[in-house]
């Protein structure tokens, strides 16, 4: 077998040459892919920024024409709506929380207040947002605490944590 596969054999030399070319092509492919991944990471946010730039333009325009307070407030409301529309199209939703049951997966309790509405969000200090059902930022809230209830036991008698 060794006698048949001598390096001087043109078929062996051709196969070795082919393997070397394929290996070089593969190395070049890897380098191109690495460069492509770096470029995508560098400019990943450019699509959303292009959508936000008109909002910034409108904000600049509103601030330039801020002599009339009433018109400025109207302009800010329109800009806010435009911004929220962009976020909505990107799948970003505001977490509705006032009047809802406290949910630690969505809310961050900043304080509690005595209330007849136990474990219910009374006030929102900072809105929270989700993107495609994943929490981007928890809503910072004030939660009601009914001192009349026994917080050490739930409805079924099981121990329950205080908020």
PyMOL commands that place a pseudoatom at each C-alpha (Angstrom):
pseudoatom trace, name=CA, resn=UNK, resi=1, chain=A, elem=C, hetatm=0, pos=[0.000, 0.000, 0.000]
pseudoatom trace, name=CA, resn=UNK, resi=2, chain=A, elem=C, hetatm=0, pos=[2.853, 2.383, 0.887]
pseudoatom trace, name=CA, resn=UNK, resi=3, chain=A, elem=C, hetatm=0, pos=[4.429, 1.705, -2.439]
pseudoatom trace, name=CA, resn=UNK, resi=4, chain=A, elem=C, hetatm=0, pos=[1.227, 2.766, -4.190]
pseudoatom trace, name=CA, resn=UNK, resi=5, chain=A, elem=C, hetatm=0, pos=[0.887, 6.038, -2.185]
pseudoatom trace, name=CA, resn=UNK, resi=6, chain=A, elem=C, hetatm=0, pos=[4.174, 7.714, -2.822]
pseudoatom trace, name=CA, resn=UNK, resi=7, chain=A, elem=C, hetatm=0, pos=[4.376, 11.486, -2.580]
pseudoatom trace, name=CA, resn=UNK, resi=8, chain=A, elem=C, hetatm=0, pos=[5.647, 11.590, -6.120]
pseudoatom trace, name=CA, resn=UNK, resi=9, chain=A, elem=C, hetatm=0, pos=[2.370, 10.109, -7.274]
pseudoatom trace, name=CA, resn=UNK, resi=10, chain=A, elem=C, hetatm=0, pos=[0.475, 12.957, -9.030]
pseudoatom trace, name=CA, resn=UNK, resi=11, chain=A, elem=C, hetatm=0, pos=[-2.860, 11.896, -7.516]
pseudoatom trace, name=CA, resn=UNK, resi=12, chain=A, elem=C, hetatm=0, pos=[-1.483, 12.160, -3.960]
pseudoatom trace, name=CA, resn=UNK, resi=13, chain=A, elem=C, hetatm=0, pos=[0.039, 15.540, -4.705]
pseudoatom trace, name=CA, resn=UNK, resi=14, chain=A, elem=C, hetatm=0, pos=[-3.277, 16.692, -6.160]
pseudoatom trace, name=CA, resn=UNK, resi=15, chain=A, elem=C, hetatm=0, pos=[-5.200, 15.514, -3.070]
pseudoatom trace, name=CA, resn=UNK, resi=16, chain=A, elem=C, hetatm=0, pos=[-2.731, 17.204, -0.729]
pseudoatom trace, name=CA, resn=UNK, resi=17, chain=A, elem=C, hetatm=0, pos=[-3.080, 20.421, -2.741]
pseudoatom trace, name=CA, resn=UNK, resi=18, chain=A, elem=C, hetatm=0, pos=[-6.890, 20.172, -2.583]
pseudoatom trace, name=CA, resn=UNK, resi=19, chain=A, elem=C, hetatm=0, pos=[-6.833, 19.627, 1.191]
pseudoatom trace, name=CA, resn=UNK, resi=20, chain=A, elem=C, hetatm=0, pos=[-4.559, 22.643, 1.649]
pseudoatom trace, name=CA, resn=UNK, resi=21, chain=A, elem=C, hetatm=0, pos=[-6.868, 24.837, -0.461]
pseudoatom trace, name=CA, resn=UNK, resi=22, chain=A, elem=C, hetatm=0, pos=[-9.961, 23.674, 1.401]
pseudoatom trace, name=CA, resn=UNK, resi=23, chain=A, elem=C, hetatm=0, pos=[-8.244, 24.338, 4.715]
pseudoatom trace, name=CA, resn=UNK, resi=24, chain=A, elem=C, hetatm=0, pos=[-7.200, 27.842, 3.590]
pseudoatom trace, name=CA, resn=UNK, resi=25, chain=A, elem=C, hetatm=0, pos=[-10.738, 28.544, 2.332]
pseudoatom trace, name=CA, resn=UNK, resi=26, chain=A, elem=C, hetatm=0, pos=[-12.132, 27.432, 5.663]
pseudoatom trace, name=CA, resn=UNK, resi=27, chain=A, elem=C, hetatm=0, pos=[-9.719, 29.684, 7.596]
pseudoatom trace, name=CA, resn=UNK, resi=28, chain=A, elem=C, hetatm=0, pos=[-10.712, 32.630, 5.379]
pseudoatom trace, name=CA, resn=UNK, resi=29, chain=A, elem=C, hetatm=0, pos=[-14.392, 31.796, 5.937]
pseudoatom trace, name=CA, resn=UNK, resi=30, chain=A, elem=C, hetatm=0, pos=[-13.882, 31.790, 9.722]
pseudoatom trace, name=CA, resn=UNK, resi=31, chain=A, elem=C, hetatm=0, pos=[-12.134, 35.185, 9.562]
pseudoatom trace, name=CA, resn=UNK, resi=32, chain=A, elem=C, hetatm=0, pos=[-14.954, 36.643, 7.435]
pseudoatom trace, name=CA, resn=UNK, resi=33, chain=A, elem=C, hetatm=0, pos=[-17.583, 35.301, 9.831]
pseudoatom trace, name=CA, resn=UNK, resi=34, chain=A, elem=C, hetatm=0, pos=[-15.748, 36.682, 12.879]
pseudoatom trace, name=CA, resn=UNK, resi=35, chain=A, elem=C, hetatm=0, pos=[-15.507, 40.086, 11.197]
pseudoatom trace, name=CA, resn=UNK, resi=36, chain=A, elem=C, hetatm=0, pos=[-19.198, 39.925, 10.245]
pseudoatom trace, name=CA, resn=UNK, resi=37, chain=A, elem=C, hetatm=0, pos=[-20.226, 39.077, 13.819]
pseudoatom trace, name=CA, resn=UNK, resi=38, chain=A, elem=C, hetatm=0, pos=[-18.158, 41.994, 15.143]
pseudoatom trace, name=CA, resn=UNK, resi=39, chain=A, elem=C, hetatm=0, pos=[-19.755, 44.382, 12.657]
pseudoatom trace, name=CA, resn=UNK, resi=40, chain=A, elem=C, hetatm=0, pos=[-23.261, 43.180, 13.502]
pseudoatom trace, name=CA, resn=UNK, resi=41, chain=A, elem=C, hetatm=0, pos=[-22.591, 43.639, 17.217]
pseudoatom trace, name=CA, resn=UNK, resi=42, chain=A, elem=C, hetatm=0, pos=[-21.175, 47.117, 16.633]
pseudoatom trace, name=CA, resn=UNK, resi=43, chain=A, elem=C, hetatm=0, pos=[-24.184, 48.280, 14.614]
pseudoatom trace, name=CA, resn=UNK, resi=44, chain=A, elem=C, hetatm=0, pos=[-26.935, 46.124, 16.144]
pseudoatom trace, name=CA, resn=UNK, resi=45, chain=A, elem=C, hetatm=0, pos=[-28.781, 49.072, 17.626]
pseudoatom trace, name=CA, resn=UNK, resi=46, chain=A, elem=C, hetatm=0, pos=[-28.676, 51.220, 14.466]
pseudoatom trace, name=CA, resn=UNK, resi=47, chain=A, elem=C, hetatm=0, pos=[-32.154, 50.095, 13.322]
pseudoatom trace, name=CA, resn=UNK, resi=48, chain=A, elem=C, hetatm=0, pos=[-33.836, 51.225, 16.526]
pseudoatom trace, name=CA, resn=UNK, resi=49, chain=A, elem=C, hetatm=0, pos=[-31.782, 54.419, 16.618]
pseudoatom trace, name=CA, resn=UNK, resi=50, chain=A, elem=C, hetatm=0, pos=[-32.968, 55.284, 13.102]
pseudoatom trace, name=CA, resn=UNK, resi=51, chain=A, elem=C, hetatm=0, pos=[-36.548, 54.911, 14.360]
pseudoatom trace, name=CA, resn=UNK, resi=52, chain=A, elem=C, hetatm=0, pos=[-35.875, 57.123, 17.391]
pseudoatom trace, name=CA, resn=UNK, resi=53, chain=A, elem=C, hetatm=0, pos=[-34.132, 59.971, 15.540]
pseudoatom trace, name=CA, resn=UNK, resi=54, chain=A, elem=C, hetatm=0, pos=[-37.422, 61.520, 14.304]
pseudoatom trace, name=CA, resn=UNK, resi=55, chain=A, elem=C, hetatm=0, pos=[-38.576, 61.657, 17.935]
pseudoatom trace, name=CA, resn=UNK, resi=56, chain=A, elem=C, hetatm=0, pos=[-35.393, 63.521, 18.824]
pseudoatom trace, name=CA, resn=UNK, resi=57, chain=A, elem=C, hetatm=0, pos=[-35.976, 65.896, 15.888]
pseudoatom trace, name=CA, resn=UNK, resi=58, chain=A, elem=C, hetatm=0, pos=[-39.481, 66.641, 17.126]
pseudoatom trace, name=CA, resn=UNK, resi=59, chain=A, elem=C, hetatm=0, pos=[-38.198, 67.159, 20.667]
pseudoatom trace, name=CA, resn=UNK, resi=60, chain=A, elem=C, hetatm=0, pos=[-35.607, 69.655, 19.405]
pseudoatom trace, name=CA, resn=UNK, resi=61, chain=A, elem=C, hetatm=0, pos=[-38.296, 71.458, 17.423]
pseudoatom trace, name=CA, resn=UNK, resi=62, chain=A, elem=C, hetatm=0, pos=[-40.616, 71.621, 20.425]
pseudoatom trace, name=CA, resn=UNK, resi=63, chain=A, elem=C, hetatm=0, pos=[-37.852, 72.997, 22.655]
pseudoatom trace, name=CA, resn=UNK, resi=64, chain=A, elem=C, hetatm=0, pos=[-36.980, 75.688, 20.080]
pseudoatom trace, name=CA, resn=UNK, resi=65, chain=A, elem=C, hetatm=0, pos=[-40.610, 76.844, 20.058]
pseudoatom trace, name=CA, resn=UNK, resi=66, chain=A, elem=C, hetatm=0, pos=[-41.170, 76.721, 23.804]
pseudoatom trace, name=CA, resn=UNK, resi=67, chain=A, elem=C, hetatm=0, pos=[-42.513, 80.279, 24.175]
pseudoatom trace, name=CA, resn=UNK, resi=68, chain=A, elem=C, hetatm=0, pos=[-46.125, 79.094, 24.424]
pseudoatom trace, name=CA, resn=UNK, resi=69, chain=A, elem=C, hetatm=0, pos=[-46.408, 76.786, 27.461]
pseudoatom trace, name=CA, resn=UNK, resi=70, chain=A, elem=C, hetatm=0, pos=[-49.688, 75.236, 26.322]
pseudoatom trace, name=CA, resn=UNK, resi=71, chain=A, elem=C, hetatm=0, pos=[-48.301, 74.407, 22.872]
pseudoatom trace, name=CA, resn=UNK, resi=72, chain=A, elem=C, hetatm=0, pos=[-45.141, 73.004, 24.457]
pseudoatom trace, name=CA, resn=UNK, resi=73, chain=A, elem=C, hetatm=0, pos=[-47.187, 70.621, 26.606]
pseudoatom trace, name=CA, resn=UNK, resi=74, chain=A, elem=C, hetatm=0, pos=[-49.205, 69.513, 23.538]
pseudoatom trace, name=CA, resn=UNK, resi=75, chain=A, elem=C, hetatm=0, pos=[-45.968, 68.954, 21.639]
pseudoatom trace, name=CA, resn=UNK, resi=76, chain=A, elem=C, hetatm=0, pos=[-44.483, 66.913, 24.479]
pseudoatom trace, name=CA, resn=UNK, resi=77, chain=A, elem=C, hetatm=0, pos=[-47.623, 64.762, 24.601]
pseudoatom trace, name=CA, resn=UNK, resi=78, chain=A, elem=C, hetatm=0, pos=[-47.355, 64.106, 20.861]
pseudoatom trace, name=CA, resn=UNK, resi=79, chain=A, elem=C, hetatm=0, pos=[-43.656, 63.269, 21.160]
pseudoatom trace, name=CA, resn=UNK, resi=80, chain=A, elem=C, hetatm=0, pos=[-44.385, 60.904, 24.042]
pseudoatom trace, name=CA, resn=UNK, resi=81, chain=A, elem=C, hetatm=0, pos=[-47.064, 59.169, 21.974]
pseudoatom trace, name=CA, resn=UNK, resi=82, chain=A, elem=C, hetatm=0, pos=[-44.677, 58.900, 19.012]
pseudoatom trace, name=CA, resn=UNK, resi=83, chain=A, elem=C, hetatm=0, pos=[-41.997, 57.386, 21.220]
pseudoatom trace, name=CA, resn=UNK, resi=84, chain=A, elem=C, hetatm=0, pos=[-44.427, 54.906, 22.790]
pseudoatom trace, name=CA, resn=UNK, resi=85, chain=A, elem=C, hetatm=0, pos=[-45.622, 53.886, 19.303]
pseudoatom trace, name=CA, resn=UNK, resi=86, chain=A, elem=C, hetatm=0, pos=[-42.043, 53.054, 18.291]
pseudoatom trace, name=CA, resn=UNK, resi=87, chain=A, elem=C, hetatm=0, pos=[-41.550, 50.991, 21.448]
pseudoatom trace, name=CA, resn=UNK, resi=88, chain=A, elem=C, hetatm=0, pos=[-44.860, 49.225, 20.863]
pseudoatom trace, name=CA, resn=UNK, resi=89, chain=A, elem=C, hetatm=0, pos=[-43.811, 48.265, 17.327]
pseudoatom trace, name=CA, resn=UNK, resi=90, chain=A, elem=C, hetatm=0, pos=[-40.588, 46.842, 18.782]
pseudoatom trace, name=CA, resn=UNK, resi=91, chain=A, elem=C, hetatm=0, pos=[-42.590, 44.677, 21.224]
pseudoatom trace, name=CA, resn=UNK, resi=92, chain=A, elem=C, hetatm=0, pos=[-41.937, 46.840, 24.296]
pseudoatom trace, name=CA, resn=UNK, resi=93, chain=A, elem=C, hetatm=0, pos=[-44.966, 47.141, 26.587]
pseudoatom trace, name=CA, resn=UNK, resi=94, chain=A, elem=C, hetatm=0, pos=[-45.469, 49.131, 29.763]
pseudoatom trace, name=CA, resn=UNK, resi=95, chain=A, elem=C, hetatm=0, pos=[-46.336, 47.043, 32.813]
pseudoatom trace, name=CA, resn=UNK, resi=96, chain=A, elem=C, hetatm=0, pos=[-49.762, 48.051, 34.095]
pseudoatom trace, name=CA, resn=UNK, resi=97, chain=A, elem=C, hetatm=0, pos=[-49.640, 47.881, 37.845]
pseudoatom trace, name=CA, resn=UNK, resi=98, chain=A, elem=C, hetatm=0, pos=[-51.789, 50.359, 39.822]
pseudoatom trace, name=CA, resn=UNK, resi=99, chain=A, elem=C, hetatm=0, pos=[-54.764, 48.468, 41.226]
pseudoatom trace, name=CA, resn=UNK, resi=100, chain=A, elem=C, hetatm=0, pos=[-53.256, 45.092, 40.294]
pseudoatom trace, name=CA, resn=UNK, resi=101, chain=A, elem=C, hetatm=0, pos=[-52.034, 42.419, 42.695]
pseudoatom trace, name=CA, resn=UNK, resi=102, chain=A, elem=C, hetatm=0, pos=[-48.360, 42.789, 43.566]
pseudoatom trace, name=CA, resn=UNK, resi=103, chain=A, elem=C, hetatm=0, pos=[-46.251, 40.389, 41.491]
pseudoatom trace, name=CA, resn=UNK, resi=104, chain=A, elem=C, hetatm=0, pos=[-42.539, 40.225, 42.338]
pseudoatom trace, name=CA, resn=UNK, resi=105, chain=A, elem=C, hetatm=0, pos=[-41.829, 39.010, 38.798]
pseudoatom trace, name=CA, resn=UNK, resi=106, chain=A, elem=C, hetatm=0, pos=[-43.080, 42.382, 37.472]
pseudoatom trace, name=CA, resn=UNK, resi=107, chain=A, elem=C, hetatm=0, pos=[-42.897, 44.791, 40.404]
pseudoatom trace, name=CA, resn=UNK, resi=108, chain=A, elem=C, hetatm=0, pos=[-40.259, 46.008, 42.826]
pseudoatom trace, name=CA, resn=UNK, resi=109, chain=A, elem=C, hetatm=0, pos=[-41.830, 47.094, 46.112]
pseudoatom trace, name=CA, resn=UNK, resi=110, chain=A, elem=C, hetatm=0, pos=[-40.217, 50.337, 47.238]
pseudoatom trace, name=CA, resn=UNK, resi=111, chain=A, elem=C, hetatm=0, pos=[-42.520, 50.803, 50.219]
pseudoatom trace, name=CA, resn=UNK, resi=112, chain=A, elem=C, hetatm=0, pos=[-45.752, 49.638, 51.793]
pseudoatom trace, name=CA, resn=UNK, resi=113, chain=A, elem=C, hetatm=0, pos=[-48.661, 51.621, 53.142]
pseudoatom trace, name=CA, resn=UNK, resi=114, chain=A, elem=C, hetatm=0, pos=[-51.544, 50.681, 55.386]
pseudoatom trace, name=CA, resn=UNK, resi=115, chain=A, elem=C, hetatm=0, pos=[-54.546, 50.017, 53.209]
pseudoatom trace, name=CA, resn=UNK, resi=116, chain=A, elem=C, hetatm=0, pos=[-57.663, 47.901, 53.032]
pseudoatom trace, name=CA, resn=UNK, resi=117, chain=A, elem=C, hetatm=0, pos=[-56.282, 46.640, 49.713]
pseudoatom trace, name=CA, resn=UNK, resi=118, chain=A, elem=C, hetatm=0, pos=[-53.790, 44.036, 50.874]
pseudoatom trace, name=CA, resn=UNK, resi=119, chain=A, elem=C, hetatm=0, pos=[-50.947, 43.137, 48.498]
pseudoatom trace, name=CA, resn=UNK, resi=120, chain=A, elem=C, hetatm=0, pos=[-52.301, 45.489, 45.805]
pseudoatom trace, name=CA, resn=UNK, resi=121, chain=A, elem=C, hetatm=0, pos=[-50.178, 48.097, 44.032]
pseudoatom trace, name=CA, resn=UNK, resi=122, chain=A, elem=C, hetatm=0, pos=[-51.317, 51.532, 45.233]
pseudoatom trace, name=CA, resn=UNK, resi=123, chain=A, elem=C, hetatm=0, pos=[-48.883, 53.779, 43.400]
pseudoatom trace, name=CA, resn=UNK, resi=124, chain=A, elem=C, hetatm=0, pos=[-46.291, 53.528, 40.658]
pseudoatom trace, name=CA, resn=UNK, resi=125, chain=A, elem=C, hetatm=0, pos=[-43.031, 55.417, 41.234]
pseudoatom trace, name=CA, resn=UNK, resi=126, chain=A, elem=C, hetatm=0, pos=[-41.323, 54.323, 38.031]
pseudoatom trace, name=CA, resn=UNK, resi=127, chain=A, elem=C, hetatm=0, pos=[-42.892, 52.385, 35.161]
pseudoatom trace, name=CA, resn=UNK, resi=128, chain=A, elem=C, hetatm=0, pos=[-41.662, 48.947, 34.253]
pseudoatom trace, name=CA, resn=UNK, resi=129, chain=A, elem=C, hetatm=0, pos=[-41.432, 47.488, 30.765]
pseudoatom trace, name=CA, resn=UNK, resi=130, chain=A, elem=C, hetatm=0, pos=[-41.427, 44.106, 29.077]
pseudoatom trace, name=CA, resn=UNK, resi=131, chain=A, elem=C, hetatm=0, pos=[-40.187, 43.069, 25.666]
pseudoatom trace, name=CA, resn=UNK, resi=132, chain=A, elem=C, hetatm=0, pos=[-41.790, 39.993, 24.150]
pseudoatom trace, name=CA, resn=UNK, resi=133, chain=A, elem=C, hetatm=0, pos=[-43.055, 38.918, 27.607]
pseudoatom trace, name=CA, resn=UNK, resi=134, chain=A, elem=C, hetatm=0, pos=[-39.572, 39.304, 29.170]
pseudoatom trace, name=CA, resn=UNK, resi=135, chain=A, elem=C, hetatm=0, pos=[-39.098, 41.969, 31.858]
pseudoatom trace, name=CA, resn=UNK, resi=136, chain=A, elem=C, hetatm=0, pos=[-36.718, 44.735, 30.793]
pseudoatom trace, name=CA, resn=UNK, resi=137, chain=A, elem=C, hetatm=0, pos=[-37.234, 46.775, 33.949]
pseudoatom trace, name=CA, resn=UNK, resi=138, chain=A, elem=C, hetatm=0, pos=[-39.415, 46.089, 36.979]
pseudoatom trace, name=CA, resn=UNK, resi=139, chain=A, elem=C, hetatm=0, pos=[-41.990, 48.689, 37.933]
pseudoatom trace, name=CA, resn=UNK, resi=140, chain=A, elem=C, hetatm=0, pos=[-41.117, 50.449, 41.209]
pseudoatom trace, name=CA, resn=UNK, resi=141, chain=A, elem=C, hetatm=0, pos=[-44.267, 50.570, 43.294]
pseudoatom trace, name=CA, resn=UNK, resi=142, chain=A, elem=C, hetatm=0, pos=[-45.974, 51.193, 46.642]
pseudoatom trace, name=CA, resn=UNK, resi=143, chain=A, elem=C, hetatm=0, pos=[-47.926, 48.188, 47.900]
pseudoatom trace, name=CA, resn=UNK, resi=144, chain=A, elem=C, hetatm=0, pos=[-50.946, 48.133, 50.199]
pseudoatom trace, name=CA, resn=UNK, resi=145, chain=A, elem=C, hetatm=0, pos=[-50.668, 46.328, 53.515]
pseudoatom trace, name=CA, resn=UNK, resi=146, chain=A, elem=C, hetatm=0, pos=[-53.783, 45.449, 55.507]
pseudoatom trace, name=CA, resn=UNK, resi=147, chain=A, elem=C, hetatm=0, pos=[-52.694, 45.258, 59.161]
pseudoatom trace, name=CA, resn=UNK, resi=148, chain=A, elem=C, hetatm=0, pos=[-56.024, 43.629, 60.075]
pseudoatom trace, name=CA, resn=UNK, resi=149, chain=A, elem=C, hetatm=0, pos=[-55.070, 40.473, 58.182]
pseudoatom trace, name=CA, resn=UNK, resi=150, chain=A, elem=C, hetatm=0, pos=[-52.791, 37.837, 59.649]
pseudoatom trace, name=CA, resn=UNK, resi=151, chain=A, elem=C, hetatm=0, pos=[-49.834, 37.993, 57.221]
pseudoatom trace, name=CA, resn=UNK, resi=152, chain=A, elem=C, hetatm=0, pos=[-48.220, 34.885, 58.588]
pseudoatom trace, name=CA, resn=UNK, resi=153, chain=A, elem=C, hetatm=0, pos=[-50.908, 32.670, 57.049]
pseudoatom trace, name=CA, resn=UNK, resi=154, chain=A, elem=C, hetatm=0, pos=[-52.561, 32.670, 53.663]
pseudoatom trace, name=CA, resn=UNK, resi=155, chain=A, elem=C, hetatm=0, pos=[-56.072, 31.540, 52.823]
pseudoatom trace, name=CA, resn=UNK, resi=156, chain=A, elem=C, hetatm=0, pos=[-55.121, 27.869, 53.062]
pseudoatom trace, name=CA, resn=UNK, resi=157, chain=A, elem=C, hetatm=0, pos=[-53.258, 28.241, 56.330]
pseudoatom trace, name=CA, resn=UNK, resi=158, chain=A, elem=C, hetatm=0, pos=[-49.841, 28.066, 54.652]
pseudoatom trace, name=CA, resn=UNK, resi=159, chain=A, elem=C, hetatm=0, pos=[-47.150, 30.522, 55.676]
pseudoatom trace, name=CA, resn=UNK, resi=160, chain=A, elem=C, hetatm=0, pos=[-46.930, 33.563, 53.431]
pseudoatom trace, name=CA, resn=UNK, resi=161, chain=A, elem=C, hetatm=0, pos=[-44.167, 36.128, 53.070]
pseudoatom trace, name=CA, resn=UNK, resi=162, chain=A, elem=C, hetatm=0, pos=[-44.815, 39.761, 53.825]
pseudoatom trace, name=CA, resn=UNK, resi=163, chain=A, elem=C, hetatm=0, pos=[-44.266, 42.211, 50.991]
for i in range(1, 163): cmd.bond("trace and resi %d" % i, "trace and resi %d" % (i + 1))
show_as sticks, trace
zoom trace
